[in-house]
Amino acid sequence: MFISVHHKISSPGQFWASAQKNLPHLPETGVKRVVCVFPSNDMGEATCIWEADSIEALNKYLRCKVFDWSRETYFEISASNAIGLPS
């Protein structure tokens, strides 16, 4: 499934360093890949599109990677109604 995640980032340096370190190691259990990353100009927020087995699996993965450096909101994307998702 595709999942939209909006990150409110409290520690941009640590958050983005962790992303650069960990994203190349995907896939991991329950998380296939990050499809797109859209950071704000100040790097204090980002919206990302992920492919994962579930929101719960993705949240578990992110908590181990970004700790309390950000707060997330999630929703499952309706792939049949989306425009631009990879097949």
For each residue, the residues with C-beta under 8 A, 3 or more apart:
1: 51 52 53 54 76 77 79
2: 35 49 50 51 76 77 79 82 85
3: 49 50 51 52 55 58 74 75 76 77
4: 47 48 49 50 74 75 77
5: 47 48 49 50 58 62 72 73 74
6: 45 46 47 72 73 74
7: 15 45 46 47 48 66 70 71 72
8: 44 45 70 71 72
9: 12 15 43 44 45 46 69 70
10: 68 69 70 71
11: 14 15 69 70
12: 9 15 16 42 43 44
13: 16 17
14: 11 17 18 66 67 69
15: 7 9 11 12 18 19 66 69 70
16: 12 13 19 20 39 43
17: 13 14 20 21
18: 14 15 21 22 65 66 69
19: 15 16 22 23 37 65 66
20: 16 17 23
21: 17 18 24
22: 18 19 25 26 65
23: 19 20 26 34
24: 21
25: 22 28
26: 22 23 31 32 33 34
27: 31 32 33
28: 25 31 61
29: 57
30: 52 53 54 57 58 60 61
31: 26 27 28 50 51 52 53 57 58 61
32: 26 27 50 51 52 53
33: 26 27 50 51
34: 23 26 37 48 49 50 51
35: 2 48 49 50 51 85 86
36: 48 49
37: 19 34 46 48
38: 46 47 48
39: 16 43 45 46
40: 43 44 45 46
41:
42: 12 45
43: 9 12 16 39 40 46
44: 8 9 12 40
45: 6 7 8 9 39 40 42
46: 6 7 9 37 38 39 40 43
47: 4 5 6 7 38
48: 4 5 7 34 35 36 37 38
49: 2 3 4 5 34 35 36 77 85
50: 2 3 4 5 31 32 33 34 35 58
51: 1 2 3 31 32 33 34 35
52: 1 3 30 31 32 55 57 58 61
53: 1 30 31 32 57
54: 1 30 57 58
55: 3 52 58 59 74 76
56: 59 60
57: 29 30 31 52 53 54 60 61
58: 3 5 30 31 50 52 54 55 61 62 74
59: 55 56 62 63 72 74
60: 30 56 57 63 64
61: 28 30 31 52 57 58 64 65
62: 5 58 59 65 66 72
63: 59 60 66 67
64: 60 61 67
65: 18 19 22 61 62
66: 7 14 15 18 19 62 63 69 70
67: 14 63 64
68: 10
69: 9 10 11 14 15 18 66
70: 7 8 9 10 11 15 66
71: 7 8 10
72: 5 6 7 8 59 62
73: 5 6
74: 3 4 5 6 55 58 59
75: 3 4
76: 1 2 3 55
77: 1 2 3 4 49 82 85
78: 81 82
79: 1 2 82 85
80:
81: 78
82: 2 77 78 79 85
83:
84:
85: 2 35 49 77 79 82
86: 35
87:
